[in-house]
Every structure is written in C-alpha cells, then in structure tokens.
Amino acid sequence: MIELDGSYGEAGGSIARIALALSTITQQPFEIANIRKNRPQPGLKNQHLFCIKALEKLCNAKTEGAQLGSTSLKYIPGKIEGKTIDIDIQTAGSIPLFLQAVLLPSMFANKTVKLNIIGGTDSKWAAPIDYFKEVFLPQLQKYADIECKLVKRGYYPKGNGNVQLKINPIYKISDFNCFDDFLKNLKENAPKINLTEQGHLIQIKGISHASSDLQNAQVSERQAKIAEMGLKHYNCPINIQIQYNETLSTGSGITLWAIFSLKQDEIDIKNPIRLGADSLGERGKKAEIVGKEAAQNIIKEIESRAPVDMHLADQILKFMALISNSKIKTSKITNHTRTNIYTIEKFLGKAFSTDEINNIISTT
C-alpha cells in the first residue's frame, strides 16, 4: 500500500488526482492523508469525488473515505474496462481537472472509452477547456486517438457545461501479463516527448467567449480586441474566435495559444510546440482587463524562449515518466510541478532529474 502525504508541497488536489490515475494503471493501491490540508476548505471536493466515481465505473475500484470533505482516502483499483461513462459533477467543478485523474487510465484501457461529463469548463484556478483541447491534448495524440467535443460551456457557480470525449487506445495494458511488461513496451516503442527548443513563431490563435447575456455589451469582442492589440508586435497571423454561449451562469474568458515550429513555416503535427495562456472574467472586471491579462500571460511564455509553458509542464509529467528518455524545457518549474513529481515517483520510483537553473526536466 503506497502512502501519500496530501500536505506535501503546494498541498492541492493534484496529489489525489495523479495518485488516482497512476494507481489505476499500475494496479498499486494507495492511502492518502491530509488531503488539501492548507486550503480554506480542506478535504475532498465534489470534483475529486466524481473522479473516484468515474474510476469505480472504469476499473471497479474500491474506496474508503470517499466523502465530501474527507481528509483521507484509501483506494484499491481493479482491472480497467473500456466503456461509456456519464458523470455530472453537479457544480462548476472543473472538467479539465477531473480529466487529470480519468484520462490517463482511459488511454490504456482494453477498448474505447467514452466520457460524457457535465460540470465547469472555465473555472478559477484550473486550465480552461480550450487550453485542454488546444495545448495539452495535442501532446497526447501519439499515445491514443482522442476526440474532445465541447458541447456547452459552464461557468461558476452553476456549471452545467458539457464535454464529451472518445478515447481509442493505441497501447493497451490488457495486451500484457503485467504492468511492468506494459511499461517496458511503452519505453521501447512509444514516441518520446522531446521539447527543448521553441523554434519559430508561426501563428497565435485564441477563443474569446462569454455567456449570451453579455453579447449586447460585446464582451467577447472587447476581450479579443485588446488581446490582439497587445500581440500585434509579433510578425505572425493572429486569429481569435468570438463565441457566445447559452449558460446557466454569467461568465467570460479568453484562451490564447502560440504555435511554433522548428522548421520555418512548417508545423510538426507529431511533435507540436504550443504555449498557452488564459484569463477569466468575473463580476466587476472589465473585458479589456481580461484580454490584456491573457495577452501579457502569453507574451511571458513566448519571451521565455521555452517550448513548454509552466502549466503544460506539470500536466505532461505523468506521460514523460511512463515513456522515459524524454526531456522538456519549460518557462518555469513551479511548486505545482515539484509536487506532481513527488506523487509520480511514489508510484514509479525515481523518474525525473531537474535543472532548476535552466528549467529543464528530463526522465531516465
């Protein structure tokens, strides 16, 4: 039984989410104490509970302590079985955060997994769904065929957004006698993650979105206009889509992503280089401020000369550890990243070396 300290590092919910994902694929049960200990409301939130509910369906997992506000959890995974799973988080709990626990096991199931999730698509302190689709997901397409459809946006507090995923595994744990054999096959045959050069900036894209009740105020257009003005000094095409959505709660936001290539004017689909940044609207915050923040955030990432933004770095660590011989240069090694490394190495052993001066993370 692997034992985890939920108060380690930044002490957030990512420790539980990563543990759930890796426990499920490695078939190693775990116990975690002090979940989200230093947060204003410690313990498991709705989003974590529905991660557990989904994994109970996906692999017939057994749990103890899976209650709202619980600061400890015991999780015993079963065999992963591809199937269709419907999950309603019932709040604006982040769908992209939910997927941090469920996507990895789904990618290595014995057959297709379909996920129909209701919850928050654009939430505070979480990657928005457009970042998930346009920056994170392209890095995974070489390990599974993943289709992601945003059916409906959901803002805080009522949520009710809808995201549907269809995951067709390429590498299946069920094809091997044990996880060690599966892991050996991944390390020998799966493409490596090698992102150490930013290359040439080819284009900047984005989506500026808002609830339909903000359309008369042209909130999406204003967010996009200011963001584009802040990025005009880059000598590349800029394309920011405008969207309005029927939602239960008022909200807005903008996500930007910069696309690079190591070869001038030729984008490498198999080894994408994309940096992302975003800003979320809230009551009393002008649309122009939202757009300006997103532009400033993506500029910081571009000017870092790194090919991996600081948020992508902590999200792809699980895949780097499984594949090995991978290397990334990120704009910043955050406490969130260090905490995720701690959790991953609890399940996979020593997997990473870090160069804090040059912001390089590599696996052996």
Secondary structure, DSSP 8 states (H G I E B T S, - for coil): -EEEETTSTT--THHHHHHHHHHHHHT--EEEESTTTTSSS-S--HHHHHHHHHHHHHH--EEES-STT-S-EEEE-------EEEEE-SSS-BHHHHHHHHHHHHHTSSS-EEEEEEEBSS-TTS--HHHIIIIIGGGTTTTEEEEEEEEE--BTTTB-EEEEEEEEESS-GGGSSSHHHHHHHHHHHS---EE----EEEEEEEEEEEEGGGTTTTHHHHHHHHHHHHHTTSSS-EEEEEEEE--SS--EEEEEEEEEESBTTB--SSS-EEEEEEEE--TT--HHHHHHHHHHHHHHHHHTT-SB-HHHHHHSHHHHHHH-S-EEEBS---HHHHHHHHHHHHHH-S-EEEETTTTEEEE-
